[in-house]
Amino acid sequence: MFEVGLIIPTKNRYIFLERLIQYYINNNTNHVLYIGDASDINYKNEITNLLKSNKSNIVVNYFYLTD
């Protein structure tokens, strides 16, 4: 069986990421999510708090990409 990792580039899309993570939680997938984020600092803080509150078994690797 293959392992799949999903690469998700984003910028200032907190609501999108929230929906995306919830989708994978609801479907009990074993995919690893790699998030490359170039958001403004306010969005970065919201996304970081969202990821900290993730109590599921989904693995999320978050990379904040500064200018």
Secondary structure, 3 states (H helix, E strand, C coil): CCCCEEEEEECCCHHHHHHHHHHHHHCCCCCEEEEEECCCHHHHHHHHHHHHCCCCCCEEEEEECCC
